[in-house]
Amino acid sequence: MENFLDEIPDEELRGERVTLRLLHEGDAPALFSLIDGSREFLARHLPWPAECTCVEDVESRIDSWEIQAQMANGACWGIFAKGAGSSQSAGSLRPADGSVPASSQQHASDLQLAGVIILGWIQAAHLSASVSYWLGECFTGRGLATDALKILSHFAFNRLGLNRLEISASVTNKASQTVATRAGYTQEGFSREFERINGKFEDHVRFSRLARDPQ
């Protein structure tokens, strides 16, 4: 679409509790460690944890996200928790290959990878996209996902020029629904048997937010 970005800008997005950064191959070990340490927790509501059995599986996913970002079709940001300290085991803002953006050098050691937030299915013709997110179990209950969603929503509307964002959450995933509501999303309805989790079809609750909605 005319005037739509050719690729997703690779820049840090900073909020009150978290910093968001596009994930790259060097982040794979830390991301796998986070997934592996929360595997049972994540599998309650997500269909993919069983597919991530090694670092190479995560690298493949990151490669796919990078290609999407280069084509402006979508992107995946790491959610890095502020003030986590260097003693945490989930990995810091510094990728495993040792590279650090110049703007991050002073605070990289204070940030820990807590989860991811994904902008997907960007439709340039309609200026719309979907959003999904998850956190490692030990990072829940601290408002990190809500902060991340607010940051990414602002970026999507004001930097990318999107008009509509949509979130779909299992009817049993009350935490994800709460995050959407706290970030200013409006419940629109239900999608019956939207996803198959652990062999069972689950209905989803659909939320949306428009660029003109209150910030």
C-alpha positions in Angstrom: 0.0 0.0 0.0 1.2 3.5 -0.8 3.0 5.2 2.1 3.1 2.0 4.2 6.5 1.1 5.5 8.6 -1.3 3.5 9.8 -3.0 6.7 9.3 -2.9 10.4 11.8 -0.5 12.0 14.3 -2.3 14.3 14.3 0.1 17.2 13.8 -0.2 21.0 10.4 0.6 22.4 10.6 1.7 26.0 7.8 1.7 28.6 7.4 2.0 32.3 8.1 -1.6 33.2 9.5 -3.1 30.0 11.6 -2.5 26.9 10.7 -4.1 23.6 13.3 -5.1 21.0 12.9 -7.2 17.8 14.3 -10.7 18.3 17.3 -11.9 16.3 19.1 -15.3 16.0 21.4 -14.5 18.9 18.4 -14.4 21.2 17.4 -18.0 20.5 19.2 -19.6 23.5 17.6 -17.2 26.0 14.2 -17.6 24.4 14.4 -21.4 24.4 15.5 -21.3 28.1 12.4 -19.2 28.9 10.1 -21.5 26.9 11.6 -24.7 28.4 11.3 -23.3 32.0 7.6 -22.5 31.4 6.6 -25.3 29.1 3.8 -26.7 31.1 2.5 -23.3 32.0 2.5 -22.1 28.4 0.9 -25.3 27.1 -2.3 -24.7 29.0 -3.4 -22.1 26.5 -0.9 -22.2 23.5 -0.6 -24.9 20.8 3.1 -24.5 20.0 5.3 -25.2 23.0 5.6 -28.9 22.1 7.1 -27.8 18.7 10.0 -26.0 20.4 12.2 -28.8 21.6 15.6 -27.3 21.1 17.4 -24.0 20.4 17.3 -24.8 16.6 13.5 -24.9 16.7 13.5 -21.4 18.2 16.1 -20.1 15.7 13.8 -21.2 12.9 10.9 -19.3 14.4 13.1 -16.2 14.8 14.2 -16.5 11.2 10.6 -16.5 10.1 9.8 -13.5 12.2 12.8 -11.6 10.8 11.7 -12.3 7.2 8.2 -11.0 8.1 9.7 -7.9 9.6 11.7 -7.3 6.4 8.5 -7.6 4.4 6.4 -5.5 6.8 4.1 -8.5 7.2 4.6 -8.8 11.0 7.3 -9.0 13.7 8.2 -10.4 17.1 9.6 -8.3 19.9 11.2 -9.6 23.0 9.6 -8.3 26.2 12.5 -7.3 28.5 11.7 -6.7 32.1 13.3 -3.6 33.7 15.2 -3.9 37.0 15.5 -7.7 36.8 19.2 -7.6 37.6 22.0 -9.7 36.2 21.3 -12.7 38.5 18.2 -13.8 36.5 18.7 -16.8 34.2 16.3 -15.9 31.3 18.8 -13.8 29.3 19.4 -10.1 29.1 18.8 -7.5 26.4 22.3 -8.4 25.0 21.9 -11.1 22.4 23.9 -14.3 22.7 26.2 -13.2 19.9 27.3 -10.4 22.1 26.1 -7.5 20.0 24.3 -4.6 21.6 22.7 -1.6 19.9 24.6 1.6 20.9 21.4 3.0 22.6 21.2 -0.1 24.8 24.7 -0.5 26.1 24.1 1.4 29.4 21.0 -0.5 30.5 21.3 -3.9 28.8 22.4 -5.7 31.9 19.4 -4.5 33.8 16.9 -6.1 31.5 15.8 -9.7 31.3 13.9 -11.5 28.6 10.4 -12.1 30.1 8.4 -13.1 27.0 7.4 -12.0 23.6 4.8 -9.9 21.8 3.9 -10.5 18.2 2.4 -8.3 15.5 1.0 -10.6 12.9 -1.1 -10.7 9.8 -0.5 -7.1 8.9 -2.9 -6.2 6.0 -1.5 -3.0 4.5 -4.6 -2.5 2.4 -6.8 -2.4 5.5 -4.2 -1.0 7.9 -5.0 -3.8 10.3 -3.1 -6.5 12.2 -3.3 -9.1 15.0 -1.4 -9.1 18.3 -0.4 -12.0 20.5 1.8 -12.2 23.6 3.0 -14.5 26.3 5.3 -14.3 29.4 7.4 -16.9 31.2 5.6 -18.1 34.3 7.9 -16.4 36.8 7.3 -13.0 35.1 3.5 -13.0 35.4 1.4 -10.8 37.7 3.7 -7.8 37.4 1.9 -5.8 34.7 4.6 -6.5 32.1 2.3 -7.8 29.4 0.0 -4.9 29.8 2.8 -2.4 29.5 4.2 -4.3 26.5 0.8 -4.2 24.8 0.3 -0.5 25.4 3.8 0.2 24.0 3.3 -1.9 20.9 -0.2 -0.5 20.3 1.1 3.0 20.4 3.9 2.1 18.0 1.5 0.3 15.6 -0.8 3.2 15.4 1.6 6.1 15.5 4.7 4.7 13.8 3.3 2.1 11.4 0.1 4.0 10.7 -2.2 1.0 11.4 -5.9 1.6 12.2 -7.1 -1.6 13.8 -5.5 -4.2 16.1 -7.1 -7.4 17.1 -6.4 -9.9 19.9 -7.9 -13.4 20.3 -7.7 -15.2 23.6 -9.0 -18.5 24.8 -12.2 -18.2 27.0 -10.2 -20.0 29.7 -7.3 -17.6 29.6 -8.6 -14.9 31.9 -5.1 -13.4 32.4 -4.7 -12.7 28.7 -8.3 -11.2 28.5 -7.4 -8.9 31.5 -4.3 -7.7 29.7 -6.3 -6.8 26.6 -8.9 -4.9 28.6 -6.3 -3.0 30.7 -4.6 -1.9 27.5 -7.7 -0.3 26.2 -9.0 -3.1 24.0 -12.8 -3.6 23.6 -14.4 -7.0 23.6 -16.2 -7.7 20.3 -17.5 -11.2 20.5 -16.6 -14.9 20.4 -15.0 -17.2 17.8 -16.3 -20.7 18.3 -13.8 -23.6 18.4 -11.1 -21.2 17.2 -8.2 -23.3 18.3 -7.3 -26.8 19.2 -5.3 -27.0 22.5 -4.2 -30.3 23.9 -6.6 -32.2 21.7 -9.7 -30.1 22.5 -11.3 -27.2 20.6 -11.5 -24.0 22.5 -13.6 -20.9 21.9 -11.9 -17.6 21.9 -12.8 -14.1 23.0 -12.1 -11.4 20.4 -10.9 -7.9 21.3 -10.0 -4.9 19.2 -8.6 -1.4 19.4 -8.8 1.3 16.9 -6.3 4.2 16.3 -9.1 6.7 17.2 -9.8 5.0 20.6 -8.7 6.8 23.7 -5.0 6.2 24.4 
